[in-house]
């Protein structure tokens, strides 16, 4: 069967594999949803009454089980799935380990099913990308087609989990950030469609957040504009607080200490604010149905929430503390993503804005603002406005909200981008210079590694060698540079052919002169782990044509030259451009 597939031209094979990957991703999304549902039902059976104290400890149990599975069974970090997909594209030739096709499914289902305050979307994206990558490796596809099939897996995962095919394609194009030609979009479309069909078969064709929406009114445009700026501010708070909290918690060296702290913090937050339990989509459905009065049900604060303004304050606190609940879940050993919490916090932001306006004497449709707020925060946090607009339209059936969706998403994106240039997925890896972008030049430099351009056919000489030894090396070499090393293989400098030309024919000096008499220092060193854009800067500053490559202990690896870099650049550019 494998040989039969390999006889098919790669372009045609890619379409067939895209359909297959999409179907597998759709099935994976179905499995994940069912696992979360059944685990949540099991956890629910452990509680008694309207609000049980069991909810104080259940999320911590899910986090602990997930952490133990990751440490002792999976033995690989599976958190922050979308970021890891980006790193696989930019740093690992789009290759993802086979175990990631199931690891995120299992651990995220346990985390969310027991009440972890995270989303299932990032884990399913990582799973889908892993499926695409491994199918491509099995079929021995080229790098560019492996990258496309990885994107097909991500697109199929989003399409399957949300029943939103267009959003799946846009997610891949906007967030995964690799360049792709128009003809290569076809596999993404087929993958998204096949995943959506699988989701339809199991869960029906009803939109995920079906709501009775009020037709768009031009008079509400000013409120949607204000909502855009509000969502932009919420997006900045969400992104920066999340990253800061996780970084601070990770400073706790003991994993069990981190778990204990985070489990306690999450349990207390859920005890006070029950909507923080689990993904939170049931609370969004509550707001869309107009039954906001049940949001505080089960909370220890419900007895004092007497009056509409106090309820609004309660909901605003849910917005503020969702970031803490999510960060506690992920940093404490749970596995989940920020995609779902982004939608949750956006829906809450839209409700807060609309309810505040209504309590102030205006009249705006709250369900509409809940959905538009979801798009606004997604556009700001993920910096993916097109994905935000069409995802909300698809999962709500609210295409009549396209105008407010565009207004709010565009404003939120522009406001956030003007202050924070990177999304929550790309901020950390951009600082390390490992982010692949739509800029072809920068993408090539990101993909190239120093190890790809090292030339090591230079004849090395020892620092104590004589001129006679050096002349012998010249006769055996085709290069005009000779690295000088000490007895431990550490780089000391180099000698150029022009430096010894006047002496090399005087045999009387072969034993009296030594290599150190001609030694020259390199104007700059290229380190083996340098990023290629740093290497190019060193060439630009020094004006050199060749630079030595060393380790941080000065161990010699070879030289890099401008000509080798330019040659590798052209080859890599062909791959990135997907011609």
C-alpha positions as CSV (number, residue, x, y, z in Angstrom):
1,X,0.0,0.0,0.0
2,X,2.8,2.4,0.9
3,X,4.6,1.7,-2.4
4,X,1.3,2.4,-4.3
5,X,1.0,5.8,-2.6
6,X,4.6,6.6,-3.4
7,X,4.0,6.0,-7.1
8,X,1.5,8.9,-7.2
9,X,3.0,12.3,-8.1
10,X,3.6,14.3,-4.9
11,X,1.2,17.1,-5.7
12,X,-1.7,14.7,-6.2
13,X,-0.6,12.6,-3.2
14,X,-0.7,15.8,-1.1
15,X,-4.4,16.2,-1.8
16,X,-5.2,12.6,-0.9
17,X,-3.1,12.8,2.3
18,X,-4.8,16.1,3.2
19,X,-8.2,14.4,3.1
20,X,-6.8,11.6,5.2
21,X,-5.2,13.9,7.7
22,X,-8.3,16.0,8.0
23,X,-10.4,12.9,8.7
24,X,-8.0,11.7,11.3
25,X,-8.0,15.1,13.0
26,X,-11.8,15.2,12.9
27,X,-11.9,11.8,14.7
28,X,-9.3,13.1,17.2
29,X,-11.4,16.1,18.0
30,X,-14.4,13.8,18.5
31,X,-12.4,11.5,20.8
32,X,-11.2,14.5,22.8
33,X,-14.6,16.0,23.3
34,X,-16.1,12.6,24.3
35,X,-13.2,12.0,26.7
36,X,-13.7,15.4,28.3
37,X,-17.5,14.8,28.6
38,X,-17.2,11.4,30.2
39,X,-14.4,12.4,32.6
40,X,-16.4,15.5,33.6
41,X,-19.5,13.3,34.2
42,X,-17.3,11.0,36.4
43,X,-16.0,14.0,38.3
44,X,-19.6,15.3,38.7
45,X,-20.7,12.1,40.3
46,X,-18.1,12.7,43.0
47,X,-19.8,16.0,44.0
48,X,-23.0,16.3,46.0
49,X,-25.4,19.2,46.0
50,X,-25.5,22.4,44.1
51,X,-21.9,23.2,45.0
52,X,-19.7,20.6,46.5
53,X,-16.5,21.1,48.3
54,X,-15.2,18.4,46.0
55,X,-14.7,21.1,43.4
56,X,-12.0,22.5,45.6
57,X,-9.8,19.5,45.0
58,X,-11.0,17.9,41.7
59,X,-9.0,20.3,39.4
60,X,-5.9,19.6,41.4
61,X,-6.4,15.9,41.0
62,X,-6.6,16.2,37.2
63,X,-3.5,18.4,37.2
64,X,-1.6,15.8,39.3
65,X,-2.6,12.9,37.1
66,X,-1.6,14.8,34.0
67,X,1.7,15.8,35.5
68,X,2.5,12.2,36.5
69,X,1.7,11.0,33.0
70,X,3.9,13.6,31.4
71,X,6.8,12.9,33.8
72,X,6.8,9.1,33.8
73,X,5.0,7.9,30.7
74,X,5.2,10.5,28.0
75,X,8.5,12.0,29.2
76,X,8.1,15.1,27.0
77,X,6.6,18.5,27.6
78,X,3.2,18.6,25.9
79,X,2.1,22.0,27.1
80,X,1.7,25.2,24.9
81,X,0.8,23.2,21.8
82,X,0.5,26.0,19.3
83,X,3.9,27.4,20.3
84,X,5.5,24.0,19.9
85,X,4.0,23.7,16.4
86,X,5.6,27.0,15.5
87,X,9.0,25.7,16.9
88,X,8.7,22.5,14.9
89,X,8.3,24.4,11.7
90,X,11.1,26.9,12.4
91,X,13.6,24.7,14.2
92,X,12.9,21.0,13.5
93,X,12.1,20.8,9.8
94,X,8.3,20.4,10.6
95,X,9.0,17.1,12.4
96,X,6.9,16.3,15.5
97,X,7.4,13.1,17.5
98,X,4.8,10.4,17.0
99,X,3.9,10.2,20.7
100,X,2.4,13.7,20.3
101,X,-0.4,12.3,18.3
102,X,-2.0,11.0,21.5
103,X,-0.2,12.6,24.4
104,X,-2.0,15.9,24.4
105,X,-5.4,14.2,23.9
106,X,-5.0,12.1,27.0
107,X,-3.5,14.7,29.4
108,X,-5.7,17.6,28.3
109,X,-8.9,15.4,28.6
110,X,-7.9,14.6,32.2
111,X,-7.0,18.2,33.0
112,X,-10.2,19.7,31.6
113,X,-12.5,16.9,32.6
114,X,-11.6,17.3,36.2
115,X,-12.2,21.1,36.0
116,X,-8.9,22.6,34.9
117,X,-9.5,26.1,33.7
118,X,-8.0,25.7,30.2
119,X,-9.1,25.0,26.7
120,X,-8.9,21.9,24.5
121,X,-8.1,23.7,21.3
122,X,-4.3,24.1,21.6
123,X,-3.9,20.4,22.5
124,X,-6.0,19.3,19.5
125,X,-4.0,21.6,17.3
126,X,-0.7,20.0,18.5
127,X,-2.3,16.6,18.0
128,X,-3.4,17.5,14.5
129,X,-0.1,18.9,13.5
130,X,1.6,15.8,14.8
131,X,-0.7,13.6,12.7
132,X,0.1,15.7,9.6
133,X,3.8,15.6,10.3
134,X,4.0,11.9,10.9
135,X,1.9,11.0,7.9
136,X,4.2,13.2,5.8
137,X,7.3,11.5,7.2
138,X,5.8,8.1,6.5
139,X,5.3,9.1,2.9
140,X,8.7,10.6,2.8
141,X,7.5,14.0,1.5
142,X,9.8,17.0,1.0
143,X,10.2,19.6,3.7
144,X,7.8,22.1,2.0
145,X,5.0,19.4,1.6
146,X,5.6,18.1,5.1
147,X,5.1,21.7,6.3
148,X,1.9,22.0,4.3
149,X,0.6,18.6,5.6
150,X,1.5,19.7,9.2
151,X,-0.6,22.8,8.5
152,X,-3.4,20.6,7.2
153,X,-3.4,18.8,10.5
154,X,-3.7,22.0,12.4
155,X,-6.4,23.3,10.1
156,X,-8.3,20.0,10.4
157,X,-8.0,20.1,14.2
158,X,-9.5,23.6,14.5
159,X,-12.2,22.7,11.9
160,X,-13.1,19.5,13.8
161,X,-13.2,20.9,17.3
162,X,-15.3,23.9,16.3
163,X,-17.1,22.6,13.1
164,X,-15.7,25.6,11.4
165,X,-13.8,24.8,8.2
166,X,-13.0,28.3,7.1
167,X,-11.6,29.2,10.5
168,X,-9.4,26.1,10.3
169,X,-7.7,27.4,7.1
170,X,-7.4,30.9,8.4
171,X,-5.9,29.8,11.7
172,X,-3.1,28.0,9.8
173,X,-2.4,30.9,7.5
174,X,-2.5,33.6,10.2
175,X,-1.1,32.0,13.3
176,X,1.3,29.3,12.1
177,X,3.0,32.1,10.1
178,X,4.7,30.2,7.3
179,X,4.6,31.4,3.7
180,X,2.4,29.4,1.4
181,X,1.4,29.9,-2.2
182,X,-2.2,30.1,-3.3
183,X,-2.1,26.7,-5.0
184,X,-1.0,25.2,-1.7
185,X,-4.2,26.4,0.1
186,X,-6.1,23.6,-1.7
187,X,-4.8,20.8,0.7
188,X,-5.8,23.0,3.7
189,X,-9.3,23.4,2.4
190,X,-9.7,19.7,1.8
191,X,-8.3,18.8,5.2
192,X,-10.7,21.3,7.0
193,X,-13.7,20.0,5.0
194,X,-13.0,16.4,5.8
195,X,-12.5,17.1,9.5
196,X,-15.7,19.2,9.6
197,X,-17.7,16.4,7.9
198,X,-16.5,13.9,10.6
199,X,-17.5,16.3,13.3
200,X,-20.9,16.8,11.7
201,X,-21.4,13.0,11.6
202,X,-20.9,12.6,15.3
203,X,-22.2,15.9,16.7
204,X,-24.7,17.2,14.1
205,X,-24.6,20.4,12.1
206,X,-25.8,22.8,14.8
207,X,-23.4,25.7,15.5
208,X,-21.4,25.3,18.7
209,X,-22.8,28.6,20.2
210,X,-26.2,28.9,18.5
211,X,-28.0,32.0,19.8
212,X,-31.0,34.1,19.0
213,X,-29.3,37.2,17.8
214,X,-30.8,40.6,17.3
215,X,-30.2,42.0,13.8
216,X,-27.3,44.5,13.5
217,X,-28.2,48.1,14.1
218,X,-26.1,51.0,12.8
219,X,-26.8,52.9,16.0
220,X,-24.7,50.4,18.0
221,X,-21.5,51.0,16.0
222,X,-20.1,53.4,18.6
223,X,-20.5,50.7,21.3
224,X,-18.8,48.2,19.1
225,X,-15.9,50.6,18.6
226,X,-15.6,51.1,22.3
227,X,-15.8,47.3,22.7
228,X,-12.8,47.0,20.3
229,X,-10.6,49.2,22.5
230,X,-11.9,47.4,25.7
231,X,-11.0,44.0,24.1
232,X,-7.6,45.3,23.1
233,X,-6.9,46.3,26.8
234,X,-8.2,42.9,28.0
235,X,-6.0,41.2,25.4
236,X,-2.9,43.0,26.7
237,X,-3.8,42.1,30.3
238,X,-4.4,38.5,29.3
239,X,-1.2,38.0,27.4
240,X,1.2,39.8,29.7
241,X,-0.3,38.5,32.9
242,X,-0.3,34.9,31.7
243,X,3.3,34.9,30.6
244,X,4.4,36.7,33.8
245,X,2.5,34.3,36.1
246,X,3.8,31.2,34.4
247,X,7.4,32.5,34.4
248,X,7.2,33.3,38.1
249,X,5.6,30.0,39.1
250,X,8.2,28.0,37.1
251,X,10.9,29.5,39.3
252,X,9.7,27.0,42.0
253,X,12.1,24.1,41.4
254,X,10.0,21.3,42.8
255,X,7.3,20.1,40.4
256,X,5.2,18.9,43.3
257,X,5.6,22.2,45.1
258,X,4.4,24.0,41.9
259,X,1.5,21.6,41.8
260,X,0.5,22.1,45.4
261,X,0.6,25.9,45.1
262,X,-1.3,26.0,41.8
263,X,-3.9,23.4,42.9
264,X,-4.6,25.4,46.0
265,X,-4.9,28.7,44.1
266,X,-7.1,27.2,41.5
267,X,-9.4,25.5,44.0
268,X,-9.9,28.8,46.0
269,X,-10.7,30.7,42.8
270,X,-13.2,28.1,41.7
271,X,-14.7,28.0,45.2
272,X,-15.3,31.8,44.9
273,X,-16.1,32.0,41.2
274,X,-17.7,28.7,39.9
275,X,-17.7,29.8,36.2
276,X,-13.9,29.3,36.3
277,X,-14.5,25.5,36.6
278,X,-13.5,23.7,33.3
279,X,-13.5,25.3,29.9
280,X,-16.3,27.7,30.8
281,X,-18.3,27.3,27.6
282,X,-21.4,26.5,29.6
283,X,-21.2,30.0,31.2
284,X,-21.0,31.5,27.7
285,X,-24.1,29.6,26.7
286,X,-25.8,30.9,29.8
287,X,-25.0,34.5,28.8
288,X,-26.2,33.9,25.2
289,X,-29.5,32.6,26.5
290,X,-30.0,35.6,28.7
291,X,-29.9,33.7,32.0
292,X,-27.1,35.6,33.6
293,X,-28.6,35.3,37.1
294,X,-27.4,31.7,37.4
295,X,-23.7,32.7,36.9
296,X,-23.2,33.2,40.6
297,X,-25.1,30.0,41.6
298,X,-23.0,27.9,43.9
299,X,-20.6,30.7,44.8
300,X,-19.9,31.5,48.4
301,X,-20.4,35.1,47.4
302,X,-24.0,34.6,46.0
303,X,-25.6,35.7,49.3
304,X,-24.1,39.1,49.1
305,X,-24.6,39.6,45.3
306,X,-27.9,41.5,45.8
307,X,-28.5,43.9,42.9
308,X,-27.5,44.2,39.2
309,X,-24.4,46.2,39.8
310,X,-23.0,43.7,42.2
311,X,-23.7,40.9,39.8
312,X,-21.8,42.9,37.1
313,X,-18.9,43.3,39.5
314,X,-19.0,39.5,40.1
315,X,-18.8,38.8,36.4
316,X,-16.0,41.4,36.0
317,X,-14.0,39.5,38.7
318,X,-14.5,36.3,36.7
319,X,-12.9,38.1,33.8
320,X,-9.9,39.2,35.9
321,X,-9.3,35.9,37.6
322,X,-9.8,33.6,34.6
323,X,-6.2,34.5,33.7
324,X,-5.0,33.4,37.1
325,X,-7.0,30.2,37.0
326,X,-5.7,29.3,33.5
327,X,-2.1,30.0,34.5
328,X,-2.4,28.0,37.7
329,X,-3.7,25.1,35.7
330,X,-0.9,25.1,33.1
331,X,2.0,25.9,35.4
332,X,0.8,23.4,38.0
333,X,1.2,20.4,35.7
334,X,-2.1,20.5,33.8
335,X,-2.2,20.4,30.0
336,X,-4.4,22.8,28.1
337,X,-4.4,25.9,25.9
338,X,-5.1,29.5,25.9
339,X,-7.5,29.4,22.9
340,X,-10.6,28.4,25.0
341,X,-9.9,30.9,27.8
342,X,-9.4,33.6,25.2
343,X,-12.9,33.0,23.9
344,X,-14.3,32.7,27.4
345,X,-12.7,36.0,28.6
346,X,-13.9,37.7,25.4
347,X,-17.5,36.6,25.9
348,X,-17.3,37.9,29.5
349,X,-15.8,41.2,28.3
350,X,-18.6,41.6,25.8
351,X,-21.2,40.9,28.4
352,X,-19.6,43.4,30.9
353,X,-19.6,46.1,28.3
354,X,-23.2,45.5,27.2
355,X,-24.6,45.2,30.7
356,X,-22.7,48.3,31.8
357,X,-24.3,50.2,28.9
358,X,-27.7,48.9,29.6
359,X,-27.5,49.7,33.3
360,X,-26.4,53.2,32.3
361,X,-29.6,53.8,30.4
362,X,-28.7,52.6,26.9
363,X,-30.1,49.6,25.1
364,X,-27.7,47.2,23.4
365,X,-28.2,43.4,22.6
366,X,-26.1,41.5,25.2
367,X,-25.9,38.2,23.3
368,X,-24.5,40.0,20.3
369,X,-21.9,41.7,22.4
370,X,-20.9,38.4,24.0
371,X,-20.1,36.9,20.6
372,X,-18.4,40.0,19.2
373,X,-16.3,40.3,22.4
374,X,-15.1,36.7,21.8
375,X,-13.8,37.8,18.4
376,X,-12.3,41.0,19.8
377,X,-10.1,39.3,22.4
378,X,-9.1,36.5,20.0
379,X,-8.0,39.1,17.5
380,X,-5.9,40.8,20.2
381,X,-4.5,37.9,22.1
382,X,-3.7,35.7,19.1
383,X,-3.3,38.7,16.7
384,X,-5.3,36.8,14.1
385,X,-8.3,39.1,13.2
386,X,-9.5,37.1,10.2
387,X,-9.6,33.9,12.1
388,X,-11.4,35.6,14.9
389,X,-14.1,37.1,12.6
390,X,-14.9,34.0,10.7
391,X,-14.6,31.6,13.6
392,X,-17.2,33.4,15.6
393,X,-19.5,33.7,12.5
394,X,-19.2,30.0,11.9
395,X,-19.6,28.7,15.5
396,X,-22.6,31.0,16.2
397,X,-24.2,31.0,12.8
398,X,-24.2,34.8,13.3
399,X,-23.1,36.0,9.8
400,X,-25.4,39.0,10.3
401,X,-22.8,40.2,12.8
402,X,-20.0,40.4,10.3
403,X,-19.9,44.2,10.4
404,X,-19.6,44.5,14.2
405,X,-17.2,41.5,14.2
406,X,-15.0,43.3,11.7
407,X,-15.2,46.6,13.6
408,X,-14.3,45.2,17.0
409,X,-11.7,42.7,15.8
410,X,-9.9,45.2,13.7
411,X,-9.7,47.8,16.4
412,X,-8.7,45.3,19.1
413,X,-6.0,43.9,16.8
414,X,-4.6,47.3,15.8
415,X,-4.7,48.6,19.4
416,X,-2.9,45.5,20.8
417,X,-0.4,45.3,17.9
418,X,0.6,48.9,18.4
419,X,1.7,48.1,22.0
420,X,2.6,44.4,21.9
421,X,4.1,43.3,18.5
422,X,3.8,39.5,19.3
423,X,0.9,37.2,20.1
424,X,0.7,35.0,23.2
425,X,2.0,32.2,21.0
426,X,5.0,33.9,19.5
427,X,6.2,36.3,22.2
428,X,8.6,33.9,23.9
429,X,10.1,32.3,20.8
430,X,10.4,35.7,19.0
431,X,12.7,36.9,21.8
432,X,14.9,33.8,21.1
433,X,15.0,34.6,17.3
434,X,13.2,31.3,16.6
435,X,10.0,32.7,15.1
436,X,9.2,31.9,11.5
437,X,7.3,34.8,9.9
438,X,5.6,35.8,6.6
439,X,8.8,37.8,5.7
440,X,10.6,35.4,3.3
441,X,14.1,36.8,4.1
442,X,13.5,36.5,7.9
443,X,11.9,33.1,7.4
444,X,15.0,31.8,5.6
445,X,17.4,33.1,8.2
446,X,15.2,31.5,10.9
447,X,15.3,28.1,9.1
448,X,19.0,28.1,8.4
449,X,21.3,26.8,11.1
450,X,25.0,27.4,11.5
451,X,25.5,23.7,11.2
452,X,24.0,23.8,7.7
453,X,26.7,26.2,6.4
454,X,29.9,25.1,8.2
455,X,32.8,24.2,5.9
456,X,35.3,21.9,7.6
457,X,37.6,21.0,4.8
458,X,40.3,23.3,6.0
459,X,43.7,21.8,6.9
460,X,44.4,22.5,10.6
461,X,47.9,23.1,12.0
462,X,49.1,23.2,15.6
463,X,50.3,26.4,17.2
464,X,53.7,24.9,17.9
465,X,54.2,23.6,14.3
466,X,57.2,24.9,12.2
467,X,57.0,26.7,8.9
468,X,58.0,23.5,7.3
469,X,54.9,21.7,8.8
470,X,52.8,24.6,7.6
471,X,54.2,24.5,4.0
472,X,53.4,20.7,4.0
473,X,49.8,21.5,5.0
474,X,49.6,24.1,2.1
475,X,50.7,21.4,-0.4
476,X,47.9,19.1,0.8
477,X,45.1,21.7,0.9
478,X,42.9,23.3,-1.7
479,X,42.0,26.2,0.7
480,X,44.0,29.3,1.4
481,X,43.1,29.6,5.2
482,X,44.7,27.4,7.8
483,X,43.1,27.2,11.3
484,X,45.6,27.1,14.2
485,X,44.6,24.9,17.1
486,X,46.2,24.1,20.5
487,X,46.7,20.6,21.8
488,X,43.1,20.4,23.0
489,X,41.6,21.4,19.7
490,X,40.8,24.9,20.7
491,X,40.9,27.7,18.1
492,X,43.9,30.1,18.5
493,X,43.8,32.0,15.3
494,X,44.5,31.4,11.6
495,X,47.2,31.8,8.9
496,X,46.4,32.9,5.4
497,X,48.3,31.8,2.4
498,X,49.3,35.4,1.6
499,X,50.8,35.7,5.1
500,X,53.5,33.1,4.4
501,X,54.0,33.6,0.6
502,X,57.3,35.5,1.0
503,X,58.7,32.9,3.4
504,X,57.4,29.6,2.1
505,X,60.1,29.2,-0.6
506,X,63.0,29.9,1.8
507,X,63.8,26.4,3.1
508,X,66.5,27.8,5.4
509,X,63.7,29.1,7.7
510,X,61.5,26.0,7.7
511,X,62.8,24.9,11.2
512,X,63.5,28.3,12.7
513,X,60.1,29.9,12.1
514,X,56.9,28.6,13.7
515,X,53.2,28.9,13.1
516,X,52.9,31.4,15.9
517,X,55.1,33.8,14.0
518,X,52.3,34.2,11.4
519,X,49.2,33.8,13.6
520,X,46.3,36.2,13.0
521,X,43.3,36.7,15.2
522,X,39.8,36.4,13.7
523,X,37.9,39.7,13.6
524,X,34.9,37.9,15.2
525,X,33.8,34.4,16.2
526,X,30.6,32.6,15.1
527,X,29.3,30.3,17.8
528,X,27.8,27.0,17.0
529,X,24.5,27.9,18.5
530,X,24.2,31.4,17.0
531,X,21.1,32.4,15.1
532,X,21.7,33.1,11.4
533,X,20.6,36.7,11.6
534,X,23.3,37.2,14.3
535,X,25.9,35.6,12.0
536,X,24.9,38.0,9.1
537,X,25.3,40.9,11.5
538,X,28.9,39.8,12.3
539,X,29.8,39.6,8.7
540,X,28.3,43.0,8.1
541,X,30.2,44.6,11.0
542,X,33.6,43.0,10.3
543,X,33.5,43.0,6.5
544,X,35.0,39.6,6.6
545,X,34.4,36.9,3.9
546,X,35.2,33.9,6.2
547,X,34.7,33.6,10.0
548,X,35.6,30.7,12.3
549,X,32.9,28.6,14.0
550,X,33.7,27.7,17.6
551,X,31.9,26.5,20.8
552,X,31.8,28.6,23.9
553,X,34.9,26.7,25.1
554,X,36.7,27.8,21.9
555,X,36.5,24.3,20.4
556,X,37.0,24.6,16.6
557,X,34.3,23.3,14.3
558,X,35.1,24.9,10.9
559,X,34.5,28.2,9.0
560,X,31.5,29.8,7.5
561,X,31.7,31.9,4.4
562,X,29.5,34.4,2.7
563,X,29.4,32.4,-0.5
564,X,28.2,29.2,1.4
565,X,25.5,31.2,3.2
566,X,24.2,32.8,0.0
567,X,24.1,29.4,-1.7
568,X,22.2,27.8,1.2
569,X,20.0,30.9,1.4
570,X,18.9,30.4,-2.3
571,X,18.1,26.7,-1.7
572,X,16.1,27.5,1.4
573,X,14.3,30.3,-0.2
574,X,12.9,27.9,-2.8
575,X,11.6,25.7,0.0
576,X,10.0,28.6,2.0
577,X,8.4,30.2,-1.1
578,X,6.6,26.9,-2.0
579,X,7.0,27.5,-5.7
